[in-house]
Amino acid sequence: VLIDNEKGGYDATAHLVSLGHKRIACISGPNDLTPSRQRVDGYLRCLKENGIKADKGLIEMGRFDFLSGKQSMARLLALEERPSATFVANDMMAIGAMAAAYEAGIAVPEELSIIGFDDIGLASVSTPALTTMAQPIDGLAEEATRLLFARLKKQDQNGNQRVVLDARLIKRASTAKLNGVRS
């Protein structure tokens, strides 16, 4: 039972594109972790399908923690042409990215939109509240429990099953239209 991470990365990036952003950065997690690679694949597919050329200079690799998100965002903000929006592969790094923007005097979302992934508890209480892709934790637990009981009752004749659930966009205050209008 897992999340469609590629579609989640696509949907997060599509939200930023729908707000008019074209220079969209990505802060990924480690490349050796499948969910991280899949989220970046979704980001890249969304850019391609929307006619936006991917710029490898706009992709930073973090470690799924606050500090790496902050450091990665600081590097992106130091670019001669900085991004107007950033898709961050998890919420802890996204909160770190918002901290880097704050320290650089860049207003989120008026000057920089940031979207995360996971919908951890801190996402709704950060300042500004983080727009994110929520993982359906209850749905994951329900499906895993259903499959386990089916197997225990011998109702599962198919052997191993794969159930893939979608992440859901939670719009909060960290994203805005390119001109700075909150969405």
C-alpha positions in Angstrom: 0.0 0.0 0.0 1.7 3.2 -1.1 1.4 6.7 -2.5 1.6 7.7 -6.1 4.6 9.9 -5.5 5.1 10.7 -9.2 1.5 12.0 -9.5 1.9 13.9 -6.3 5.0 15.7 -7.6 3.2 16.4 -10.8 0.1 17.7 -9.0 2.2 20.0 -6.7 4.0 21.4 -9.7 0.8 21.8 -11.7 -0.6 23.9 -8.8 2.4 26.3 -9.2 2.0 26.3 -13.0 -1.7 27.1 -12.6 -0.7 30.2 -10.6 1.4 31.4 -13.5 4.8 30.3 -12.3 7.3 29.3 -15.0 10.6 29.4 -13.1 9.9 26.6 -10.7 12.7 25.1 -8.6 12.6 21.7 -6.9 14.2 20.6 -3.6 14.3 16.8 -3.7 15.2 14.3 -1.1 18.0 11.8 -1.5 18.3 10.3 -5.0 18.7 6.8 -3.6 15.1 6.9 -2.2 12.4 5.8 -4.6 9.7 8.2 -3.4 12.1 11.2 -3.8 13.0 10.2 -7.3 9.4 9.7 -8.2 8.4 13.1 -6.9 11.1 14.7 -9.0 10.0 12.7 -12.0 6.5 14.1 -11.6 7.9 17.7 -11.3 9.9 17.2 -14.5 6.9 15.6 -16.4 4.7 18.5 -15.4 7.2 21.1 -16.6 7.6 19.2 -19.9 3.9 18.9 -20.5 3.4 22.6 -19.8 6.2 23.7 -22.2 8.5 24.8 -19.4 12.2 23.9 -20.0 13.6 22.1 -17.0 16.7 23.8 -15.6 19.0 21.5 -13.7 20.3 24.5 -11.9 16.9 24.8 -10.2 17.0 21.3 -8.7 18.7 20.9 -5.3 19.0 17.7 -3.3 18.2 17.8 0.4 18.0 15.1 3.1 14.4 15.4 4.1 15.2 17.6 7.1 14.8 21.2 8.0 18.4 22.2 7.7 18.9 20.8 4.2 15.7 22.5 3.0 17.0 25.8 4.4 20.5 25.4 2.9 19.1 24.3 -0.5 16.7 27.3 -0.6 19.5 29.6 0.3 21.5 28.4 -2.7 18.4 28.8 -5.0 17.9 32.3 -3.7 21.5 33.2 -4.4 21.0 32.5 -8.1 21.3 35.5 -10.5 17.7 34.6 -11.7 16.0 33.1 -8.7 12.8 31.0 -8.9 9.4 32.4 -8.4 8.2 29.1 -6.9 9.6 25.9 -5.4 8.2 22.4 -5.1 9.8 20.8 -2.0 9.7 17.0 -1.7 8.7 17.0 2.0 7.3 19.5 4.5 10.2 19.6 6.9 12.5 20.8 4.0 9.7 23.2 2.9 9.6 24.8 6.3 13.4 25.1 6.2 13.0 26.7 2.7 10.5 29.2 4.2 13.0 30.0 6.9 15.7 30.7 4.3 13.4 33.0 2.4 12.6 34.8 5.7 16.3 35.3 6.5 16.9 36.6 2.9 14.0 39.1 3.3 11.9 37.4 0.6 8.2 37.3 1.4 6.4 34.0 1.0 4.1 33.9 -1.0 4.2 37.4 -2.3 7.7 37.0 -3.8 8.2 33.2 -3.6 5.6 30.4 -3.6 6.5 27.2 -1.7 4.7 23.9 -1.7 5.6 20.9 0.3 4.6 17.2 0.5 3.3 15.1 3.4 1.0 17.5 5.4 2.8 17.0 8.7 1.3 18.8 11.8 3.7 21.7 11.5 2.5 22.5 8.0 -0.8 24.0 9.1 0.8 26.1 11.9 3.9 27.4 10.1 4.0 31.1 9.1 2.6 31.3 6.5 0.7 28.0 6.6 2.3 25.6 4.1 0.4 24.5 1.0 1.2 20.8 0.6 0.3 17.5 -0.9 -1.3 15.5 1.9 -0.6 11.8 2.1 -3.8 9.8 2.9 -2.5 8.3 6.1 -5.9 7.0 7.1 -6.5 5.5 3.7 -3.1 3.8 3.8 -3.8 2.3 7.2 -7.3 1.2 6.1 -6.0 -0.5 3.0 -3.2 -2.2 4.7 -5.5 -3.5 7.4 -8.1 -4.7 4.8 -5.4 -6.6 3.0 -4.0 -8.1 6.2 -7.4 -9.3 7.3 -8.2 -10.7 3.9 -4.9 -12.6 3.9 -5.5 -13.9 7.5 -9.0 -15.1 6.5 -7.6 -16.7 3.3 -9.9 -14.5 1.2 -6.8 -13.2 -0.6 -6.3 -15.6 -3.4 -4.2 -13.2 -5.5 -1.1 -13.3 -3.4 0.6 -10.0 -3.2 -1.5 -7.0 -4.1 -0.4 -3.5 -4.8 -2.7 -0.6 -3.8 -1.7 2.9 -4.9 -3.4 6.0 -3.4 -3.2 9.6 -4.5 -1.9 12.5 -2.4 -4.3 15.5 -2.2 -3.5 19.1 -2.6 -4.1 21.2 0.6 -4.1 24.9 -0.4 -2.9 27.1 2.4 -1.1 30.5 2.5 2.4 29.7 1.1 1.5 29.8 -2.6 0.2 32.7 -4.7 -0.3 33.8 -8.2 2.9 35.0 -9.9 2.0 38.7 -9.1 1.8 37.9 -5.4 -1.9 37.5 -5.0 -2.6 34.6 -2.5 -4.6 31.7 -3.9 
